[in-house]
Amino acid sequence: MYVGFEKEVRAEQQKFNKQLPKLLKTRRKGQWVVFRGGKIVSYHKSCLNAYKQGLKKFGSESYFVIDQIVEHNPIMVYNAK
């Protein structure tokens, strides 16, 4: 059965985004992280490794955020008719 965690994931992503400017100044820049509970759980060299570690730690029926410590550039999307 699917259990939605959209609200929790969005909140975690916002927390990560707030910490990102500080993280960009560290030697961890470019690495992937597993993030939950407002903190980094682990660092990884690849997205796949971060995903596997997140599954191992939290399971497939829970939630976690994986993201990369890089400058994010938002993409604006709109419907021009």
N, C-alpha and C positions, 0 to 999 in steps of 0.2 A: 504494500500500500504506500502511495506517495504522501509524504508529509511536507507541506510547504514551509519553507524557512525564508521566504523573500524578505520579510521585515527585518529579521535578524542579520541576514547577509548584507542588506543595504546599510544597516547600522554599523556593522563591522567594517565595511568598505569605507564609510565616512571616517571612521576612527583611523583607519590606515592612511587615508588621504591627508588627514591632519598631521600625521607623523612623518609623512613623506619628505617634506622640505629638509627636516633634520637628518633623515636617513640618507638623503642624497649627498650629504657632506661627509659620509663615512666611507670606509674602505669596502663596505658591503654593497656599494653601488653596482647595479647590474645583476645582482643575485635575486633569486626567487625566494619568496617567503610563504610559510603557512602562518596565517594570522587568525586569532580568535581570542575573545575575551579582552579586546583592546590592546593586545600585545603580540609580538612575534613569538611564535612557538618554535620555529626552526628556519634555518637558512639552507638554500640549495643552489646548485649551479644550473639546474634545468627545471622547466615547468613540470615535466613529467615526474621528476624525482620529488618535487614539492607535492604534487598531487598524490603520489603513492604514499608519502609520509602522512599527509592529511587523512587519507583513508585508513591507514594503519592506526593512527592515534585516535581518530574520532568515529570511524566506521562509516559505512555507506548510508546510514539512515539518520545522520546528523548533518551538521553544516560546518563549514570553515571557508576562509577566503584564501586564495593563492593569488599573489600579485608579484610584480617585479619592481625592484627599486630602480626606477628610471623616471625621467621627467615625462609626465603624461600630457598629451595634447588632446583636448576634447575635440570631438567631431560634431559639427553642427548639422543637423538633419531637419529639413523642412519640406513641405509639399508646396511647390510653386505651380499654381494652375493659371 
